[in-house]
Every structure is written in structure tokens, then in C-alpha cells.
């Protein structure tokens, strides 16, 4: 069974940083494109960033470019998102999801940016 | 990276068929067959129900079907059931190798 488990969220002050993690199991992680998607409270889904299987291709939404960094460790079946320069509008549940079609999702980790 | 356009809300009665729409520019929905649909119940993570415009993942009811015409993709739910009440989001791969979502449609089953 495919499982994705996010962690690392929390309360952070504006301008602060966090490192979000996504632990994958139940599939060969190194073969899959992976994505981060976020959802602000009561709002819709927003694509954040994607990374291909060997990290050669990385993409970011304009809203996070230059502030967020996606990475992966295939040996540990883990996906990461370094979020920095945080703003109030970055407050959201952050989900990791598998493949271009986002065929499996984690339960999400909440990032709250507030002073 | 403009969002795809979805109606904010749709309602239907049990047993009825309803269709949700998702409209985007020709460079997204129009040019690619990588359109997906997700169902999200309150407090839960989204769940993939349609990918590549028309394909259903294993375990998804055949009451859900997808199609596309020009720049508009559609999700049809037949034999509407109370458990179908949820938010539905579409997404499309783009020419920039990114993903874009629709704003979501809240489906109410009356």
C-alpha cells in the first residue's frame, strides 16, 4: 500500500523557515516524480513544486520561487521542502503527492505563519 | 500560472447525473491530455478520481467519468449518492511543465 507521511509543520514567525518532510513507503520511490501542493484554510488547492525522479528537473510556482527549495533523498525514500522567507499567505496545509497525476496523497502538515 | 475555472457550486438530487466543468487556456487543458480530477471531503486529503482526462484509478466507481472538448474538461457523476457530496478540483499539466488547479466546485446532494 502506498503511504506518504508529511511532517515538519508548525507555527513560525514571518520571515522564518521550516523544513517539511514526506516519508514514502509501499512503492519504489526513486522511480516517481513527486509534488508538493498546499491548501490555505478554507481555500482551494495550489501547486507548489515538483521534482523528477533523479532531481534533474525541478519546478516552482511563481508565488514561492526563490523562497522554497524542493529536494529528495531516494536512498531514504523521502521528499523535502525547505520553506523560507515565510509570509502570512504561506499559511496552509502542505501535502506531498506522487506522480504527475497526484495519484496518492499524504495527510498533510500544517504551516502557520504568524507573529 | 492562472487557475483553471470551475463553477463554485453545483447541486443535484440522489440518482441524478451531474456534470462539473473545468475551463482553461489552450496551452493547458486544450493542448494536453493530462487533466485530472480530485475529490476532497471535509478534513481529508484530496483523492484522485480521474486522470489523463478519462481514466479511472483502480477502486474508483464507474459512476465517475471524464471527458474533454477544446479547452473545457468535464467530470460527470451518474447515479448521484449522498456520499458524493464533497469538493471537486481539476488540474492540468501546462506547457511550462507545471501544474495548475481549478478553484474547486462544492457539490451538494440535496
Boltz contact constraints between the chains, C-beta under 6 A:
constraints:
  - contact:
      token1: [A, 44]
      token2: [B, 103]
      max_distance: 6.0
  - contact:
      token1: [A, 44]
      token2: [B, 104]
      max_distance: 6.0
  - contact:
      token1: [A, 45]
      token2: [B, 89]
      max_distance: 6.0
  - contact:
      token1: [A, 45]
      token2: [B, 101]
      max_distance: 6.0
  - contact:
      token1: [A, 47]
      token2: [B, 99]
      max_distance: 6.0
  - contact:
      token1: [A, 59]
      token2: [B, 97]
      max_distance: 6.0
  - contact:
      token1: [A, 59]
      token2: [B, 98]
      max_distance: 6.0
  - contact:
      token1: [A, 62]
      token2: [B, 1]
      max_distance: 6.0
  - contact:
      token1: [A, 101]
      token2: [B, 36]
      max_distance: 6.0
  - contact:
      token1: [A, 101]
      token2: [B, 51]
      max_distance: 6.0
  - contact:
      token1: [A, 102]
      token2: [B, 48]
      max_distance: 6.0
  - contact:
      token1: [A, 103]
      token2: [B, 48]
      max_distance: 6.0
  - contact:
      token1: [A, 105]
      token2: [B, 45]
      max_distance: 6.0
  - contact:
      token1: [A, 105]
      token2: [B, 46]
      max_distance: 6.0
  - contact:
      token1: [A, 107]
      token2: [B, 45]
      max_distance: 6.0
  - contact:
      token1: [A, 108]
      token2: [B, 45]
      max_distance: 6.0
